[in-house]
Amino acid sequence: MNKRTKIYIVADGGNSDIQFELKPELGDDTLAHRQKRHAFYTQEVAHIKEFDPEMVFIMSGWEVGTDYIYGQFFPLIEEWALKTGRPVIVQTPSYGVSNEIFDGRYPWVKFEESKSFDIVNMGVTKQYLQQQIDLGISPPLPSKLFVCYNNRPCNYRTKMVDNLAKHDLLKDGVTTYKKGVVDQDALSDFKYYNVEDGPSLIDEEEFELHKTIEHDGITHTFEAYDFPRQYHKGLIDIVTESRIDEGEYQMTEKTNRPIAALKPFLILGAAGCHQWLKDTRGIEMYDEIFDYAFDSNWNLDARVEAICENVKRIRNEDPIKIMAKVKDKVEHNLHTYIKLIENMEYSFPPSIKNLITLNDYCRLDIKCGNEHGLQDLFIYINHWENYGGVYSGANMPWYKIDQPEYRYKPLVTKP
């Protein structure tokens, strides 16, 4: 008997519909948004009850804000979860100490640390390195002290840019801050940078996500993983990460970029993020040139100020000497990260290992309400295909041949 294990993967309401693209930091969480999200997840729960899976997955490997994204899902699915006793598994990079989902409110929810973002980071890094080899490109010697790219405006990025202005560092680096900011709270944080007409500090016009630009006769749409045109001009990278709240650790493409490009970097992220990178990903700190005493400081203003002081410490040093000091470490961090993510014992959450085995033997029945929910699963499956040492062009997995239908289609009951 070839029994299949039925799993249901919940779609991310924030990405399954363009109208769900909320910006809570700009106050967009309106009653209308919440009502639409409630309707979306009500439908998801109806699908789950009808499909009756052995387990339900939320694969949210690219988002830390699980309480915000899925907050209206868990009360709706609680009755089913308690009645059936079947697992509801949430995979996310981290969730922070203030997360309302994992504070004991729903003890039947199981958390697993997701590595899907890391898998994509590693793949992009290897692709970038190969491209450099194929094109015979060597990054130029840095002509600027730093780069600091900020696509999405928010208060803590405003603080970072404003403090660079306070310390008269803007002229020493490549700094971007998206034009047309309408958030008055973010604007009010500017004290040293001139904001007469709103912040317009931007050295690279194309550094705007999904913006199409033309340069040297070539049309290009800027995406998150791209290296900005002036990126290699900076000696170090001041990374303003996506999350800064306590315990909300996440390594996005922003931190991956300097690792791939062999640059030392400082992160404005959650307190302790540098130590977290060392403990979980083997990324060594550049204590040859930086003082990381600020890393554990919970005060955001203090961390911003300390990053500027660290930049000032190397302001008058020879860039070549700085590069020589960190050469072994940047190479160690690059190769360590690649090898770590290639290791599936590290990069696969426990439940994913079981799903991969079932998938290989055609024993898995996957359904979802929206294909976006499958993004992380496909990332893991492709990683297994690439590094599992099982498949070749002549030995394709069944799901590549049969093209299974994953989208859930509710049964139609005739009157």
C-alpha positions in Angstrom: 0.0 0.0 0.0 1.5 3.3 -1.1 0.1 5.6 1.5 0.9 9.3 1.1 1.5 11.7 3.9 -0.8 14.7 3.5 0.6 18.1 4.4 -0.8 21.6 3.9 1.4 24.6 3.5 -0.2 27.9 4.6 0.4 30.9 2.3 1.9 34.1 3.6 -1.0 36.5 3.4 1.4 39.4 3.1 2.7 38.1 -0.3 -0.1 36.2 -1.8 -1.9 39.3 -2.9 -0.5 42.7 -3.8 -3.1 44.4 -1.7 -1.7 42.6 1.4 1.6 44.4 1.2 1.2 46.2 4.5 3.8 48.6 6.0 3.2 48.5 9.8 6.0 50.9 10.4 4.1 53.5 8.4 0.8 52.8 10.2 -0.9 50.9 7.4 -2.4 48.2 9.6 -6.0 49.5 9.1 -9.3 47.8 9.9 -9.8 47.1 6.2 -6.4 45.4 6.0 -7.2 43.3 9.1 -10.6 42.3 7.7 -9.1 41.2 4.4 -6.4 39.2 6.2 -9.1 37.6 8.4 -11.1 36.6 5.3 -7.9 35.2 3.6 -7.0 33.0 6.6 -10.6 31.9 7.1 -10.4 30.4 3.7 -7.1 28.8 4.4 -8.6 27.1 7.5 -11.5 25.9 5.5 -9.1 24.3 3.0 -7.2 22.6 5.9 -10.3 21.2 7.5 -11.5 19.7 4.1 -8.1 18.4 3.1 -7.5 17.0 6.7 -3.7 16.8 6.5 -1.4 15.0 8.9 0.5 18.3 9.6 0.3 22.0 8.7 3.3 24.0 7.8 4.0 27.7 7.8 7.3 28.2 6.0 8.2 31.8 6.7 11.9 31.6 6.3 12.2 35.1 4.9 10.2 36.9 7.7 10.7 37.3 11.4 7.4 39.1 12.0 5.3 35.9 12.4 3.0 37.5 15.0 2.2 40.3 12.6 1.8 38.2 9.4 0.0 35.2 10.9 -1.6 36.7 14.0 -5.1 36.2 12.6 -4.5 32.7 11.5 -3.8 30.9 14.8 -7.1 31.7 16.5 -8.9 30.3 13.5 -6.9 27.1 13.3 -6.8 26.4 17.1 -10.0 24.4 17.2 -8.8 22.0 14.5 -5.3 21.7 16.0 -6.6 20.9 19.5 -9.3 18.5 18.2 -7.0 16.5 15.9 -3.7 16.8 17.9 -1.9 17.2 14.6 1.2 19.4 14.5 1.3 23.0 13.2 4.9 23.8 12.5 6.2 27.3 12.0 9.6 27.8 10.4 11.1 31.3 10.7 14.7 32.6 11.2 13.8 33.8 14.7 10.9 35.4 16.5 12.2 37.7 19.2 11.3 38.0 22.9 8.2 40.1 22.2 6.5 37.7 19.7 2.9 37.0 20.7 2.6 33.7 19.0 5.4 31.9 20.7 4.9 33.3 24.2 2.8 30.3 25.3 -0.5 31.5 24.0 -0.5 28.6 21.5 1.4 25.8 23.0 0.4 23.4 20.2 2.5 25.4 17.7 6.0 24.1 17.1 8.8 26.4 16.1 11.8 25.4 13.9 14.6 27.7 12.8 14.5 28.2 9.1 17.6 28.3 6.9 15.9 28.9 3.6 17.2 32.5 3.4 20.7 31.2 4.1 20.4 28.7 1.2 19.5 31.4 -1.2 22.3 33.7 0.2 24.8 30.9 -0.4 23.6 30.2 -3.9 23.8 33.9 -4.8 27.3 34.1 -3.3 28.5 31.2 -5.4 26.9 32.7 -8.5 28.5 36.1 -7.9 32.0 34.5 -7.3 31.7 32.4 -10.5 30.6 35.5 -12.4 33.7 37.4 -11.2 35.8 34.5 -12.4 34.1 34.2 -15.8 34.3 37.9 -16.5 37.9 38.1 -15.2 36.9 40.9 -12.8 38.8 41.9 -9.8 37.1 44.4 -7.5 38.8 47.8 -7.6 40.7 49.1 -4.6 38.3 51.1 -2.4 38.2 54.8 -2.9 35.7 55.5 -0.2 35.7 54.6 3.5 32.4 52.9 3.6 29.1 52.2 1.9 25.7 52.3 3.7 22.7 51.4 1.6 19.1 52.1 2.8 16.2 51.1 0.5 13.3 51.0 2.9 13.1 54.2 5.0 12.5 53.7 8.8 13.5 55.4 12.0 16.6 53.4 12.8 18.0 53.9 9.3 17.2 57.6 9.7 19.3 57.6 12.9 22.2 55.9 11.2 22.3 58.4 8.3 21.8 61.3 10.6 24.7 60.2 12.9 26.9 59.8 9.9 26.1 63.5 9.2 26.7 64.4 12.8 30.2 62.9 12.6 30.9 64.6 9.2 31.3 61.1 7.7 28.9 61.4 4.7 31.6 62.8 2.4 33.8 59.8 3.2 31.3 57.1 2.0 28.6 56.1 -0.4 25.3 56.5 1.5 21.8 56.1 0.2 18.4 57.0 1.7 15.3 56.5 -0.4 13.7 59.7 -1.7 10.1 60.7 -1.2 9.8 59.6 2.4 6.4 60.5 3.8 6.7 59.0 7.3 6.8 62.1 9.5 8.2 60.1 12.5 11.2 59.1 10.4 11.7 62.7 9.2 11.6 64.0 12.8 14.6 61.9 13.7 16.9 63.9 11.4 18.8 66.5 13.5 22.0 66.9 11.7 21.1 66.1 8.1 19.4 68.9 6.2 15.8 67.8 5.4 14.2 71.0 4.1 12.5 69.1 1.2 12.6 65.7 2.8 15.6 63.4 2.7 17.2 63.3 -0.7 20.6 61.9 0.1 21.2 59.3 -2.5 24.5 58.7 -4.4 23.1 55.9 -6.6 19.9 56.8 -8.4 19.2 53.1 -9.2 19.3 51.9 -5.7 15.6 51.4 -5.4 14.2 47.9 -5.3 12.5 46.9 -8.5 13.4 50.1 -10.2 14.5 49.8 -13.9 17.4 51.9 -14.9 19.7 52.3 -18.0 23.4 52.4 -17.6 26.0 52.3 -20.5 23.2 51.3 -22.8 22.1 48.3 -20.7 18.6 48.2 -19.1 18.5 46.6 -15.7 15.9 46.2 -13.0 17.5 46.5 -9.6 16.7 43.5 -7.3 17.6 42.9 -3.7 20.5 40.5 -4.4 22.2 42.9 -6.9 25.5 44.6 -6.1 25.0 48.3 -6.4 27.2 50.0 -9.0 29.4 51.8 -6.4 29.4 49.0 -3.9 33.0 48.0 -4.3 34.2 51.6 -3.8 33.6 51.3 -0.1 36.3 49.8 2.2 33.7 48.5 4.7 29.9 48.0 4.7 27.6 49.6 7.3 24.7 47.2 7.1 21.3 48.4 8.2 19.5 45.1 8.6 15.8 44.4 8.3 15.1 43.8 12.0 16.5 45.5 15.1 14.1 44.4 17.9 15.4 42.3 20.8 16.1 38.7 19.7 15.0 39.2 16.1 18.0 37.8 14.4 18.0 37.4 10.7 20.7 37.3 8.1 19.4 38.8 4.9 21.1 39.6 1.6 22.3 42.8 3.2 24.7 41.0 5.5 25.5 38.3 2.9 26.7 41.0 0.4 29.9 42.0 2.3 30.6 38.3 3.1 30.5 37.5 -0.7 32.5 40.6 -1.6 35.2 39.9 1.1 34.4 43.2 2.9 34.6 43.8 6.7 31.2 45.1 8.0 29.3 46.5 10.9 25.6 45.7 11.4 22.9 47.9 12.8 20.6 45.1 13.7 19.2 43.5 16.8 21.5 43.7 19.8 23.9 40.8 19.8 23.6 40.2 16.1 27.4 40.0 15.5 27.8 37.4 18.3 24.8 35.5 16.8 26.5 35.4 13.4 29.6 34.0 15.1 27.7 31.4 17.2 25.3 30.2 14.5 27.2 30.7 11.2 30.8 30.8 12.1 31.2 34.4 11.0 34.2 35.8 12.9 34.2 39.4 14.0 36.8 41.9 12.6 38.2 42.8 16.0 41.5 43.7 14.3 39.9 47.0 13.3 36.6 47.2 15.2 35.5 47.4 18.9 32.4 45.3 19.3 31.6 46.3 22.9 28.5 47.9 21.5 27.1 44.7 20.1 25.4 43.6 23.4 24.1 47.1 24.2 20.2 47.1 24.0 20.1 50.9 23.5 19.7 51.7 19.8 21.2 55.2 20.0 24.3 53.8 21.7 24.7 51.2 19.0 24.4 53.8 16.2 26.9 56.1 17.9 29.4 53.2 18.4 29.2 52.2 14.7 30.2 55.8 13.8 33.0 55.8 16.3 34.3 52.5 14.8 34.3 54.1 11.3 36.2 57.1 12.6 38.8 54.8 14.1 39.9 53.7 10.7 39.2 57.0 8.9 42.8 58.0 8.4 44.3 54.5 8.0 45.7 53.2 4.7 42.9 51.1 3.1 45.5 48.6 1.8 46.8 48.1 5.3 43.2 47.6 6.6 42.6 45.0 3.8 45.8 43.2 4.7 44.8 43.0 8.4 41.4 41.3 7.6 42.4 39.3 4.5 42.5 35.9 6.2 39.3 36.6 8.1 37.2 37.7 5.2 38.3 34.7 3.3 37.6 32.4 6.3 34.1 33.9 6.7 33.3 33.5 3.0 34.4 29.8 2.8 33.0 28.9 6.2 29.6 30.2 5.4 29.4 28.4 2.0 30.5 25.1 3.5 28.1 25.4 6.4 25.1 25.9 4.3 26.1 23.2 1.8 25.9 20.8 4.8 22.2 19.7 4.9 22.5 18.5 8.5 22.8 22.2 9.4 20.6 23.8 6.7 17.6 21.6 6.9 15.1 21.9 9.8 14.3 18.4 11.3 10.8 18.1 9.7 12.2 19.1 6.3 14.5 16.1 6.3 11.4 13.8 6.7 9.5 15.6 3.9 12.4 15.3 1.5 12.6 11.5 2.1 8.8 11.2 1.6 9.0 13.4 -1.5 11.8 11.3 -3.0 9.7 8.2 -2.7 6.5 9.7 -4.0 4.9 9.4 -0.6 4.0 13.0 -0.1 0.7 14.8 -0.9 1.3 18.5 -0.8 -1.4 21.1 -1.0 -1.5 24.8 -0.5 -4.0 27.6 -1.1 -1.5 29.8 -2.9 1.7 28.8 -4.6 3.7 31.4 -2.7 3.5 29.2 0.4 5.7 26.6 -1.4 8.6 29.0 -1.9 10.7 27.6 1.0 9.9 24.0 0.3 11.1 24.4 -3.3 14.3 26.0 -1.9 14.9 23.0 0.3 14.1 20.5 -2.5 16.5 22.2 -4.9 19.2 22.3 -2.3 18.8 18.6 -1.8 19.0 18.0 -5.6 22.1 20.1 -5.8 24.0 18.8 -2.8 22.5 15.5 -1.9 24.6 13.6 -4.4 21.6 11.6 -5.5 20.4 13.1 -8.8 21.9 13.7 -12.2 20.5 14.8 -15.6 19.8 11.2 -16.5 18.3 10.4 -13.1 15.6 13.0 -12.5 13.3 13.0 -9.5 9.7 12.0 -10.1 8.3 15.4 -9.3 10.4 16.9 -12.1 9.0 14.4 -14.6 5.3 14.3 -13.5 4.9 18.0 -12.6 2.4 17.4 -9.7 -0.4 19.8 -9.0 0.1 21.4 -5.6 -2.6 24.1 -5.6 -5.5 23.1 -3.4 -8.8 23.0 -5.2 -11.8 22.7 -2.9 -14.4 20.1 -3.8 -17.5 21.4 -5.5 -20.7 20.0 -4.0 -23.5 19.8 -6.5 -27.0 20.8 -5.2 
